[in-house]
Amino acid sequence: MARLLVLRSAPYHRSSLSAVATAITSSRSASFPRLARRHLPSPLRAVESSSGATKQEEAPLAAGEAQEPLPAAPAFVVEELGWGTQLAVKLKMLVAPPWKRVRKGSVLTMTLRGEISDQLKTRFSSGLSLPQICENFEKAAYDPRISGIYLHIEPLSCGWGKAEEIRRHIVDFKKSGKFVVGYMPVGGEKEYYLASACAELYAPPSAYVALYGLTIQQTFLRGVLEKVGVQPEIQRIGRYKSAGDQLGRKSMSNEVKEMLGALLDNIYGNWLDTVSSTHGKKKEEIEEFVNSGVYQVERLKKEGWITDLLYDDQVMTMLKERVGQNDKKSLRMVDYR
């Protein structure tokens, strides 16, 4: 019988599980593309060691004292440009070739769908990468030719970290005073998490919004390997190390269920906090509404989760009036590509 050897890495300490899950799901102080900031789990105090060297250790919290959350850093700060920079921007716009000129009162359009890559994409690639999306928000905030952003949000397969990064850029873009309008024909928790940051959110009457909760799935190959005569040999070091479970087990272990449960609880808790603060409601009210079963998009409009039920062409007609475009041509849109 053939054998498959899988080596396990160093053990993962159980006590740090909750801290890691919280850092993954609710960290907001790392701004892309700037350098990530280091998180300190609690206040530190200096301690004199026996060798005379000074080291730092965590200061214990007083009884009943809750640890304060770290302040959220903005993705970018919108500041007024100096006269020299403004002059340089205007000169660059004047000398731009005709096919690259953008008229004043234009609307930046972006479509978020599928897997959003970390690497820059070329002009001929489909979709936008995370650096391009974030850069577009920053450029549109300063570009005097751009009146606002029209954001199409479609089913996403990227992680929650990327969704959080894009959402912070949407929130900071609104500080420029320009509008950001979202359009979501299909979506779930992740898509609505992004869309809720928009000042206005529209959906077609036929929209499908599935707010059913969060799930995690895993695939196990032990049964397949047994059928082909392969016996995996796995060195298991630590109960919470699960890299070899896909080959050595047919189902999740209790430890893996505990880890994934903690991760889901943190993600869902952050989702509830964000949505409740956006709508000005309590977390219990948001959770009760989701648990009641949202099967009709009309309920989302009635409860104020979306602005109105409009088709894409109706939203663009509305935006034409907002930017003062009175001709019979289509909405002036740019994509910065």
Legacy VTK file of the C-alpha trace (Angstrom):
# vtk DataFile Version 3.0
C-alpha trace
ASCII
DATASET POLYDATA
POINTS 337 float
0.000 0.000 0.000
1.339 3.414 -0.918
2.029 5.848 1.896
1.766 9.619 1.958
3.814 11.470 4.581
2.687 14.882 5.813
4.757 16.798 8.382
3.120 19.140 10.856
4.528 22.501 11.907
4.965 23.898 15.416
1.954 23.818 17.764
-0.422 26.721 17.974
-1.214 27.831 21.486
-4.900 27.710 22.319
-4.898 30.839 24.460
-4.094 33.086 21.496
-6.994 31.824 19.367
-9.435 34.568 20.326
-6.840 37.319 19.900
-5.873 36.107 16.431
-9.495 35.823 15.316
-10.187 39.348 16.546
-7.117 40.741 14.772
-8.075 39.069 11.498
-11.679 40.210 11.443
-11.792 43.568 13.169
-8.391 45.163 12.580
-8.792 48.576 10.968
-5.500 50.292 11.654
-3.576 48.914 8.665
-4.007 51.226 5.706
-3.204 50.029 2.187
-0.767 50.648 0.595
0.958 52.229 3.588
2.945 50.125 6.014
0.844 48.133 8.442
0.873 49.340 12.023
1.786 47.024 14.866
-1.019 46.209 17.283
-0.290 46.033 20.989
-2.793 43.810 22.790
-2.805 45.846 25.997
-0.989 48.737 27.760
2.695 48.073 28.433
4.845 49.021 31.393
8.613 48.903 31.828
10.084 46.196 34.088
13.681 46.040 35.348
15.156 42.566 34.830
17.817 40.938 36.987
20.518 41.709 34.399
19.732 45.404 34.518
18.094 45.505 31.097
14.690 47.078 30.803
11.930 45.063 29.176
8.223 45.570 28.657
5.386 43.430 29.889
1.628 43.854 29.813
0.098 45.960 32.563
-2.822 44.130 34.202
-6.252 45.706 33.872
-8.101 46.788 36.970
-11.031 44.694 38.154
-14.049 45.270 35.943
-12.069 47.454 33.553
-12.649 46.695 29.874
-9.805 47.008 27.427
-10.374 49.982 25.127
-10.428 49.175 21.394
-7.650 50.567 19.265
-8.655 53.709 17.347
-9.489 53.115 13.691
-7.110 54.833 11.291
-8.530 56.291 8.067
-7.567 54.708 4.756
-6.567 58.151 3.482
-7.077 61.757 4.532
-8.673 64.254 2.151
-6.772 67.542 2.378
-6.933 70.708 0.297
-4.210 70.825 -2.330
-1.784 73.742 -2.437
-1.902 76.248 -5.293
1.194 74.748 -6.888
-0.280 71.257 -6.953
-3.601 72.567 -8.262
-1.800 74.407 -11.075
0.172 71.287 -12.009
-3.002 69.187 -12.119
-4.805 71.709 -14.346
-1.859 71.950 -16.736
-1.706 68.170 -16.994
-5.412 68.060 -17.834
-4.975 70.697 -20.551
-2.147 68.877 -22.327
-3.778 65.441 -22.104
-4.625 63.834 -25.484
-8.303 63.957 -26.517
-8.929 60.255 -25.796
-7.707 60.702 -22.219
-9.523 63.914 -21.381
-12.220 63.777 -18.737
-14.936 66.400 -18.752
-15.949 68.199 -15.592
-18.988 66.642 -13.951
-18.019 63.072 -14.849
-18.819 60.068 -12.677
-16.247 57.416 -11.838
-17.666 53.906 -12.271
-16.237 50.751 -10.737
-17.503 47.176 -10.669
-16.545 44.916 -7.768
-17.040 41.234 -8.459
-15.419 37.844 -7.983
-11.902 37.448 -6.658
-10.087 40.761 -6.166
-6.374 40.277 -6.744
-3.606 41.812 -4.656
-1.422 42.287 -7.726
-1.797 45.126 -10.197
-3.613 44.232 -13.402
-2.855 45.478 -16.886
-5.190 47.509 -19.073
-6.206 44.377 -20.943
-7.050 42.378 -17.802
-10.624 42.052 -16.642
-11.616 43.455 -13.278
-9.689 45.639 -10.848
-7.054 44.719 -8.293
-7.134 45.901 -4.691
-4.379 48.536 -5.227
-6.229 49.925 -8.252
-9.538 50.108 -6.395
-8.017 51.905 -3.418
-6.050 54.271 -5.654
-9.189 55.110 -7.647
-10.964 56.264 -4.493
-8.034 58.500 -3.560
-7.672 59.994 -7.045
-11.417 60.613 -7.379
-11.472 62.426 -4.034
-8.963 64.996 -5.359
-9.931 65.066 -9.052
-12.033 68.242 -9.653
-13.522 66.678 -12.797
-15.135 63.839 -10.830
-18.475 64.637 -9.178
-18.924 61.258 -7.535
-18.645 57.480 -7.796
-21.150 54.946 -9.098
-20.225 51.574 -7.589
-21.576 48.282 -8.942
-21.335 45.552 -6.301
-21.774 41.984 -7.523
-21.091 38.602 -5.847
-17.608 38.605 -4.305
-15.289 35.683 -3.644
-12.520 37.704 -1.970
-11.799 37.552 1.739
-13.253 39.738 4.461
-9.954 41.563 4.869
-10.153 42.979 1.344
-13.808 43.858 1.843
-12.887 45.769 5.002
-10.099 47.649 3.196
-12.389 48.725 0.352
-15.095 49.755 2.797
-12.701 52.047 4.672
-11.809 53.748 1.391
-15.499 54.275 0.631
-16.046 55.844 4.049
-13.033 58.142 3.681
-14.014 59.118 0.128
-17.355 60.449 1.400
-15.427 62.976 3.502
-14.507 64.763 0.260
-18.139 65.889 -0.063
-18.705 63.952 -3.291
-21.459 61.387 -3.634
-20.945 57.635 -3.768
-23.912 55.624 -5.031
-24.037 51.835 -4.844
-25.972 49.387 -7.013
-26.353 45.764 -5.884
-28.399 43.342 -8.033
-27.234 40.218 -6.154
-25.496 39.920 -2.819
-25.118 38.453 0.616
-23.537 39.533 3.893
-20.169 40.438 2.358
-21.671 42.400 -0.524
-24.044 44.301 1.751
-21.180 45.009 4.154
-19.515 46.954 1.337
-22.714 48.488 -0.005
-23.779 49.819 3.392
-20.837 52.246 3.293
-22.324 54.032 0.260
-24.372 57.158 0.884
-27.143 55.705 -1.299
-27.805 52.097 -2.246
-30.115 50.989 -5.034
-31.215 47.570 -6.234
-33.473 46.405 -9.074
-36.950 45.074 -8.197
-35.680 41.622 -9.191
-32.662 41.800 -6.856
-31.673 38.763 -4.817
-30.184 39.597 -1.424
-29.443 36.541 0.728
-28.790 37.433 4.370
-28.754 33.913 5.791
-25.666 33.988 7.998
-22.075 32.814 7.561
-20.788 29.305 6.868
-17.427 27.590 6.451
-16.932 24.414 4.432
-13.999 22.021 4.279
-13.140 19.140 1.954
-11.661 15.885 3.300
-9.848 13.336 1.123
-9.243 10.439 3.529
-12.014 8.334 2.003
-10.725 8.919 -1.531
-7.184 7.949 -0.528
-8.428 4.725 1.057
-10.151 3.747 -2.182
-6.953 4.150 -4.215
-4.785 2.384 -1.632
-2.935 5.387 -0.211
-2.349 5.463 3.545
-1.358 8.959 4.801
1.132 9.163 7.661
0.737 12.439 9.530
2.730 13.695 12.497
0.179 15.556 14.558
1.762 18.133 16.852
-0.855 19.952 18.889
-4.609 19.531 18.859
-5.203 22.860 17.117
-2.858 22.170 14.177
-5.140 21.100 11.358
-3.082 21.373 8.156
-3.052 17.588 7.646
-6.685 16.966 8.536
-7.737 17.169 4.901
-5.733 14.015 4.194
-5.981 12.252 7.534
-9.622 12.745 8.529
-13.100 12.372 7.091
-14.684 15.172 9.146
-13.777 18.196 11.272
-12.245 17.645 14.671
-13.742 19.335 17.719
-10.706 21.615 17.941
-11.140 22.782 14.340
-14.828 23.405 14.964
-13.857 25.508 17.973
-11.360 27.580 15.950
-13.687 28.145 13.009
-16.556 28.920 15.364
-14.483 31.623 17.071
-13.539 33.062 13.674
-17.151 33.126 12.468
-18.325 34.705 15.724
-15.815 37.533 15.309
-16.667 38.124 11.649
-20.394 38.097 12.306
-19.999 40.291 15.390
-18.063 42.863 13.372
-20.734 42.698 10.649
-23.482 43.342 13.198
-21.551 46.233 14.775
-20.947 47.902 11.413
-24.469 47.473 10.039
-26.119 48.543 13.296
-24.003 51.713 13.515
-24.755 52.481 9.850
-28.515 52.240 10.386
-28.473 53.744 13.870
-30.069 50.667 15.430
-29.182 48.189 18.123
-27.385 44.966 17.288
-30.314 42.983 18.630
-32.678 44.689 16.186
-30.405 43.949 13.229
-29.979 40.319 14.271
-33.713 39.880 14.800
-34.413 41.278 11.328
-31.894 38.926 9.698
-33.140 35.904 11.648
-36.724 36.628 10.599
-35.823 35.610 7.033
-35.319 38.314 4.423
-36.717 36.774 1.243
-38.161 39.858 -0.462
-36.134 42.884 -1.479
-39.146 45.099 -0.724
-38.553 44.432 2.985
-35.043 45.841 2.700
-36.447 49.050 1.245
-39.193 49.236 3.876
-36.702 48.816 6.726
-34.275 51.349 5.223
-31.550 48.877 4.282
-31.596 50.149 0.681
-32.565 53.582 -0.621
-34.934 52.554 -3.413
-35.721 49.896 -6.014
-34.491 51.201 -9.374
-33.008 49.678 -12.486
-29.513 50.570 -13.634
-30.667 52.973 -16.370
-32.960 54.756 -13.909
-30.070 55.310 -11.504
-27.892 56.721 -14.302
-30.703 59.076 -15.364
-30.916 60.290 -11.779
-27.144 60.832 -11.677
-27.294 62.847 -14.918
-29.654 65.293 -13.232
-27.461 65.411 -10.149
-24.301 66.372 -12.056
-26.201 68.872 -14.223
-25.882 67.013 -17.522
-28.828 68.250 -19.583
-27.997 66.770 -22.998
-29.522 63.588 -24.424
-26.256 61.694 -24.278
-25.559 58.966 -21.770
-24.037 59.716 -18.377
-20.428 60.899 -18.585
-18.551 58.014 -16.977
-14.839 57.266 -16.577
-13.002 54.251 -15.206
-9.412 55.587 -14.666
-7.935 52.706 -16.716
LINES 1 338
337 0 1 2 3 4 5 6 7 8 9 10 11 12 13 14 15 16 17 18 19 20 21 22 23 24 25 26 27 28 29 30 31 32 33 34 35 36 37 38 39 40 41 42 43 44 45 46 47 48 49 50 51 52 53 54 55 56 57 58 59 60 61 62 63 64 65 66 67 68 69 70 71 72 73 74 75 76 77 78 79 80 81 82 83 84 85 86 87 88 89 90 91 92 93 94 95 96 97 98 99 100 101 102 103 104 105 106 107 108 109 110 111 112 113 114 115 116 117 118 119 120 121 122 123 124 125 126 127 128 129 130 131 132 133 134 135 136 137 138 139 140 141 142 143 144 145 146 147 148 149 150 151 152 153 154 155 156 157 158 159 160 161 162 163 164 165 166 167 168 169 170 171 172 173 174 175 176 177 178 179 180 181 182 183 184 185 186 187 188 189 190 191 192 193 194 195 196 197 198 199 200 201 202 203 204 205 206 207 208 209 210 211 212 213 214 215 216 217 218 219 220 221 222 223 224 225 226 227 228 229 230 231 232 233 234 235 236 237 238 239 240 241 242 243 244 245 246 247 248 249 250 251 252 253 254 255 256 257 258 259 260 261 262 263 264 265 266 267 268 269 270 271 272 273 274 275 276 277 278 279 280 281 282 283 284 285 286 287 288 289 290 291 292 293 294 295 296 297 298 299 300 301 302 303 304 305 306 307 308 309 310 311 312 313 314 315 316 317 318 319 320 321 322 323 324 325 326 327 328 329 330 331 332 333 334 335 336
